Amino acid sequence: MKKLYSALMTAFNEDDTINESGIREMVRYNIDHNHIDGLYVGGSTGESFMLSTAERKQAYKIAYDETAGKADLIAQVGSVNLKEAKELAKYAVELGYKTISAVPPFYYHFTFEQIKDYYDQILAGLDVQLIIYSIPALSGVTLSLAEFAKLFENPKIIGVKYTNNDFLLLQRLRSAFPDKKIYFGTDEMLISALPLGIDGAIGSTFNLNAARAKAEIASYEAGDMKKVFELQDVSNKFILALIDNDIYPSLKLVFEEMGVHAGYSKAPMSKPTAEMRAGAKKIYEQYIK
Ligand SMILES: CC(=O)N[C@@H]([C@@H](O)[C@H](O)[C@H](O)CO)[C@@H](O)CC(=O)C(=O)O
């Protein structure tokens, strides 16, 4: 059965400090209401690349405590600062995370050898498995099939979170590495990834839209492609409306409409305007209520 993971958001107070109760409420909603298979903690949706090392650790700890073993957890520890990535990986493992993930080092156009060394160093001495976080549009790092093969030589690297709309590469990866885990990360293209043998999906919008995504996966598995299309069509109207309304703060605003106190996004992300609030209310009423 394919798994569905929500990419956990980090709730902030209006002054951009971490809002612990907001994170706890979102974790609980995912477990109690979404019955989610797992949470991806500290990724893009978690606004992690804007957090200090201490704040990233705080988010892992809150998510770990609140989950209390009721869902799988993956801690995204990647950083352009290798020392920070190693420290975060060690911390997550000490907390009890069994799986970590890391975006490749970005910004400086590192060579593949440097990228491979980064992953090997993060994993050295740790009893943990890792999922590569491939998101070329944001990281600027595109890995080829041959480069994935070299990274997968490290037996602790068990798969990839694939946020990339290159479906040829996705198909080649599935064919070449039937035993590696592939979690797809573009929620609006789930329909196209399902036939390529993904093991599941990890995404931001599943925080609010898990029921529809699960129904889509179940319809795919039952062979009902008409239903798959219909469900993806509604999901895409919802996702595109969120994107138009500024996705990260809007995911939180829709949560607020549902009584989940998800807080704010961190500057330089926007704080909600009256227009964004009205937009989120409309999205909630149209697609979630
Ligand atoms: C850039 C980004 O946030 N991508 C999301 C998607 O879930 C994305 O928000 C969604 O498909 C809407 O475009 C995930 O792939 C990434 C993610 O979940 C994470 O790292 O937290």
Ligand as a Chemical Component Dictionary entry (heavy atoms), coordinates in Angstrom:
data_LIG
# 
_chem_comp.id                   LIG 
_chem_comp.type                 NON-POLYMER 
_chem_comp.pdbx_formal_charge   0 
_chem_comp.three_letter_code    LIG 
# 
loop_
_chem_comp_atom.comp_id 
_chem_comp_atom.atom_id 
_chem_comp_atom.alt_atom_id 
_chem_comp_atom.type_symbol 
_chem_comp_atom.charge 
_chem_comp_atom.model_Cartn_x 
_chem_comp_atom.model_Cartn_y 
_chem_comp_atom.model_Cartn_z 
_chem_comp_atom.pdbx_ordinal 
LIG C1  C1  C 0 8.260 23.278 -2.736 1  
LIG C2  C2  C 0 7.307 22.542 -1.889 2  
LIG O1  O1  O 0 6.897 23.032 -0.861 3  
LIG N1  N1  N 0 6.925 21.345 -2.317 4  
LIG C3  C3  C 0 6.051 20.521 -1.539 5  
LIG C4  C4  C 0 4.780 20.221 -2.272 6  
LIG O2  O2  O 0 3.932 19.563 -1.381 7  
LIG C5  C5  C 0 4.116 21.508 -2.786 8  
LIG O3  O3  O 0 3.915 22.423 -1.729 9  
LIG C6  C6  C 0 2.787 21.208 -3.440 10 
LIG O4  O4  O 0 2.960 20.246 -4.439 11 
LIG C7  C7  C 0 2.159 22.489 -4.025 12 
LIG O5  O5  O 0 2.907 22.952 -5.112 13 
LIG C8  C8  C 0 6.798 19.276 -1.175 14 
LIG O6  O6  O 0 7.307 18.579 -2.256 15 
LIG C9  C9  C 0 7.985 19.647 -0.309 16 
LIG C10 C10 C 0 7.735 19.338 1.041  17 
LIG O7  O7  O 0 6.736 18.772 1.265  18 
LIG C11 C11 C 0 8.689 19.715 2.078  19 
LIG O8  O8  O 0 9.887 19.643 1.875  20 
LIG O9  O9  O 0 8.263 20.091 3.166  21 
# 
loop_
_chem_comp_bond.comp_id 
_chem_comp_bond.atom_id_1 
_chem_comp_bond.atom_id_2 
_chem_comp_bond.value_order 
_chem_comp_bond.pdbx_ordinal 
LIG C1  C2  SING 1  
LIG C2  O1  DOUB 2  
LIG C2  N1  SING 3  
LIG N1  C3  SING 4  
LIG C3  C4  SING 5  
LIG C3  C8  SING 6  
LIG C4  O2  SING 7  
LIG C4  C5  SING 8  
LIG C5  O3  SING 9  
LIG C5  C6  SING 10 
LIG C6  O4  SING 11 
LIG C6  C7  SING 12 
LIG C7  O5  SING 13 
LIG C8  O6  SING 14 
LIG C8  C9  SING 15 
LIG C9  C10 SING 16 
LIG C10 O7  DOUB 17 
LIG C10 C11 SING 18 
LIG C11 O8  DOUB 19 
LIG C11 O9  SING 20 
# 
